[in-house]
Amino acid sequence: MKKSFRTAALAALTFTALTASAQVVTRSRQVPGFRPYDVDLAVMSKAEKDSVLMVADLWKMYVESFTTSSVSEDRRRSMWMDGAPDYLLELDDGSMLYSSFRENRIIDVRKLNHGVYELVCMTSSRPPGEEYDGWVEAVYRVCAMAVAKDSGSGSRNNPFRLGNWLDAFASGLKKQSIGMIDYYRVPGCRIPAKDYSGMGSYAEKLVNDYGIGFDTKIRYVVAPTMEQCQQISGFLFNAYSNPLMGTVASKSSGYAFYGRTFGSNTMVSNYYDDCHDVALLIVRKGFPDALPMMHEGFASYYGGLMTFSYSDLKASLRSMFASGKKIDLSNEDSFYDTCIPVSAKGSPGPVVVPLETVLGALLVDYSLKKGGVKLVKELLRCNDYLELFDKLGVKEKDIDGFIFRILGDG
């Protein structure tokens, strides 16, 4: 049973209250962007104004780097603080940041303590059709810090470097370590010793069972509410996390649940026993080239999804097929954007989950029963959908029957 932070005191704790005391807001709200803007910078000191403009220029260079062949991957990486992963690339592999029908703007730039600047940025679409004009795809925070000496010779020597908002925020939180997990708790959050001890054992068992060399600890950031987790992550809004768009399981349809991974070792959740996302980080580390459905299937088998167990997911798939739903399971393209309603006793309502996630969990379950961890590892090394079934000795024409038999086995 997943456990969240429920007390009234914690629920009342907002991200604004956490950060307001740390902000030294610039004297004029800034709205620099890629289009002409009208902002009065006259009230600012020259140093403050120069810093705001250099931060805006750095962001512009970064976004435009996706559309020019003259900027190498190394050059783009140099725009980030040393060692910082680029979480923004996880937004549709970076293609959301710039394309012919997208516009990127900085909504706000403000100075925080310790020379850190906060940027609030927005990506909107301008595809053909009036109904899509100005449709907001994402709103997100990044930060910038002066880490290099400015020679004064222009943007090529811009002293600022970009950083992830989550990394900057988490560095100021209290750490609580257990095994291979480092919990970072928002002030006031308390994790019962038996619960965080159990999570440490859970992670270590997965790593040991699958022989995964996890050379860094999992950074697990926890906050009381879904809204706070979203603020902390830096991704204030992402249209593609909307379950109605087909490919991502809802973690908010009637549930006060947030769980998401970032980079190779970081996750944010308002549940301190979010086993799914811990397992997801582990399997991606050990088998980075596995099919996405096997990554999610592995995490859903070992860790459930949201407040649902693997048994709940399996039962919901069985119910869907029992209702007469027809899907050609031998053709991956036929169900790529198909979701199934998942519910359980006592749940406030069904949540939609990608069919391929549940199918992946079924294959992990079956493989463990037939060939143990060794067979699961073979599936995690497969390069395409049909190869999964080839490893299991199932011909393409027999895939539907094979899946129905697994479901019928209980």
N, C-alpha and C positions, 0 to 999 in steps of 0.2 A: 504494500500500500504506500503510494507516494505521499510524502509529508511536506506541507508548505508552512510558511510562517503566517500564523492566523491572528495573533493578538491585535487588539485594537490600536495599541500604541505603535506597533510596527506598521500597521496598515496606514496610519496617519502620517507616517514618515515619508516625505516627498523628496524627489531628486533636487528640486529647487532649494529646499531648506538645507540640503547637504552642501550645495555649492555656492549659495548666495554669499556667505561670509568670506569665501575665497576669491570672489570676483572683484577685480578693480576695473569697472566698466569704463571704456573710453568715453570722453565727454560728448561725443556725437555718434549716434547710431549709424553704422556704416552699411552701405549696400553696394559695394563694388561688384562688378560682374563683367560679362563679355560684351554686353550692349552698353551704349552710353548711359551714364548714370549721373544724377544730380545730387551730390552730397557736399555739405559745407565742411571742409576740412580746416577752415581758417582758424577755428578755435583751438586746434590742437597744436602742440609743440611740433617743431620740425622733426625731431627724432621719433615722436609717436606717429606722426603722419607718414614718415618714410617707412616705418616698420609695418604699418597697416598695408601700405601699397606694395611692399615687398612680399608680404604674405599672400596678397591677392595675385600678384604676378607669378609666384611659385605655383599656386593652384592652377592658374591658367596654363602654365607650361606643362604641368603634369597631365591635365586633361587633353590638351592638344597633342601630347606625345603619342596618343593612340592612333592618330590619323596621319602621321608623317613617318616615312621610312628613314628619315635622317636621324631619328632618335632611337638609339639602341635600348635593349632591355636593361643593360648595365647603367645607361644614362638615366633611365626612368627610376631605377632602384636608388640611384645616388640622390634623388630628390627626397628620399625618406631617411629618417634617422638610422644610424648604423644598427643593423640587426632587426629592425622593425619589419614584421610581415605586413603585407598590404592587404588588409581585409576588404578594401573596396573592390579588388579584383574578383572577389567572390560574388559580387553583384553581376551575374550574367557574364562571367569571365572578362569583366571590364568593358564589354561592349555597351553597357548602359551609360557609361561615362561620356561617350562621344560617338555620334554618327550623324548622317545627313539629316535625319528627321528628329534629332534630339537637341535640346538646348540645356546647357549647364550654367547655373548662376550661383554666386555667393549671396545668400540672403543677409548674412550678418558676419561681422568680424569683431571680436572683442578681446581685450587683454585680460588675462587672469594673473594670478600671482606667479612669481618665479619666472617671469619672462615667457610664459606660455600663452599663445593666442588660440582662441577657439574660432573655427569657421563653421557656420551652418550653411550647407549647400543644398541645392535642389536640382534634380534632373526632371525635365518635362518633355513630352513628345509633341511633335507636330506632323503626324502622318496625314495622308490625304483624308479629307472628310471633316466637315465642321464639327461633328460630334466629338472628335479627338483633339481639337485645337486646344493646346495648353494643358493637356492631361498630365497631371503630376505622377511620375513613376516612383520617385524616391526622394526622401529628405534625410540628410545624414550629417553627422558632426565629424570633423577631423580636427586635429590640432597642429600647431606649428611652433617650433622653438628655434631660437638662434643658437646654432651649435658650431658655426664656422665664423671666422673673422671676415668681415666685409672690407674689401679693398677699395670700395667706393667707385668701382669702374663699371657698374651696371649689373643687369640681371644674371649674367653669367657667373657673377661672384656673390649671388644672393646668399646671405649667411643663414637663412632659415631652411629648416628641413621639416617635412611632414611626419606626422605620427598618428596612430590610431587613438581615437578618443577613449576606447575601452582600456587600452594599455596605460594611458595617462591616469585615468580614474582609478584603476585597480591598484596602481602602485602606492596609493595613499590609504588603502584599506588594511585592516588588521588581518594577519595571516594565521591560519590554524592548520598545521600539517599532520597528516596521517598516512603513513606508507608512501605511495607514489602520488598522492593527491595533496595539493596545497589549496585549502579553502581560503577565499578572500571574502570577508563578511562586511556588509554595510553596517555602520555603527548601530548597535542595539540588537542585531541578529545573534541568536544563540543556537548552536547545534548540539543536541544531546550527544554525550560521549559515545553511547552504544551505537548511535546511528552513523556518525562519521567514521567510527571504527569499522563498522560493517561495510561501508563504501570502500574503505581502503583495502579490505580483504577481497572484496568483489573484483576490484580492478586488478589486483596482483594475481588473482587466480586466472583471470582471462589472459593476462600477459604470459603467465607461466604455461598455461595449457596450450597456447598457440605458438610459444617460442618467439614472442615478439620482443625485439630489442627497443624498449621505450626508454631512451636515454635522458629524457627530461620529465619533470613531474607534470601532472595535469593541473592546470590553473583553473580552479572551479570558483567562479564569482557568484555569490548568492545575495539576493535582495528580497524583501518581503512581498512585493507585488509585481504583477506582469508589467504594469506601466513603468515602474522603476527599472526593471531589467531592460526594457526597451530603451529608456533614456541612457542608461549606463553603457549599453552596447554601442551607442552612437548612431544606430540606424533607427531614426525616429519614425520613418514610414517607408515601406517597400511594397509596392503594388503586387509584386510577384510572390509575396508570402500569403496572398489572399487565396484561400482554398478554392474559391470559385474559379480561379484561373487554371486549376487542373492538376498541377504536379507536386504541390507541397501540402503535406498534411496540416490541417488546422490545429493550432495549439491554443485557440482562443474562442472557438465556437461553443459558447456556454460554459467554458472552463476558465478559471483564473490560473492558467498554466503558461509558463514561458520556459522554453529550453532551446538553446541554439549553440552550435560550435563555431569557433573562429580560429583560423589558421590550423596549426598542427597539434596544439596542446591546450587550447583555451575554450572554456564554455561558460555560459551565463544561464542561470535558472533561478526561479523563485521556489524551487524544490531542492532540498539538500540531498535527496536520494534519487536524482534523475539518472537512473542506470542506463537508459537508452543513449544519452549523449556521451556518457563516459565510454560505453562500448563502441560508439561510433568513432570517437577519437582514436581508440586503441586499434580497431580494425583498419582504419585508414592509414595509420602509422605502419602497421605490419604488412598491409596489402594495398598500397596506394593505387595500383592499377586495376583493382577489382572493379567489376561492373557496379554502377551506383545501386542497382536493385539488390546486389549482394551485400554491399556496405549497409544499406538500410535494413535489409532482411536479417543480417547478423545482429545488428543493434536491437531490432525489434524482437528477435527470438530470445536473446539473453537479457534484454532490459525492458521489454514491453515498449509501449509508446504512450506518452503522457501518463494518464492514470490507468491505462488499459494494460492488461497482461497479454502475453502471446496467445493464451487460450481464448481471450476475448476477441482478438483479431481473427483467429482461425474460425471461431464460431460465427462471426459476422460474415465471413466469406462463404461459409457453408450455407448460411441463411439466404444470402444473395442468390446463389445458384439454385437453391431450393425454390425460390420465388419465380423461377423460370427465366432469369436473365441469361441471354445467350452471348458468349464471348468466345472468339477463336483464340485459344491460348497458345496455339502453335505459331501464331504470327504476332510478334512483339508490337508491331506498328498498330495492330487492331485495338490494343488497350493502353497505348502509351499515355494518354491523358485521362484514363478511366479511374475514377475513385469509387470507393465503396463506403457505405455508412457503417460506422462502428459504434456499438453501444454496449453497455453492461448494466447489470442490476444496480439500481441506485444512481445511475448517471443522469445528469440533467437533460440529456438529449444526444442524438447521434452526432458524431464527428466524422468528416470525410477524410479518408486515408487513401493514398495511391494504391491501386491494385498491385502494382509491381513490388511494393514494399512487403505486402502480405505474402505474395508468391515467393519472394526471396526468403522470408522467414520459414515458410513451409519447406523449402529446399534444404535449409540448414537443419531443420528438425529431422527430416527424412534421412539426410546424410549422416547425422550423428547416430541414428539408430542402426543404419546399415554398415557404415564404415568408420564411425568415430570421427575424431578431430582430423585425422589424415584425409578423409574424403571431403570434409568441409574445406580444408585448405586447398584441395585440388579445384573445387568450385570457385574459390576466391582468386584462383590464377587463370580462370577462363576469360577469353577475350570477347565473346559474343554470347547472345542468348541461347542459340541452338547448341553451342558447345557445352553449356551446362547440362543439358539433357543427354548429350552424347556421353559425357562422363558417367552418367547414371544408367547408361545402357538403354535409353528411351529414344525411339525413333520419332521424327518430326510428326508423322501422322498419328502417333499414339500419345502425344503430350496431353491433350484434353482428358483422355481416359486416365492417364497416370495421375494428374492433379486431382481428379474426382475420387480416385481410390485413396489417395493420401487423406483427403478430407473425410472420407467415409471410415477411415481407421480410428477416428476419435481424436 
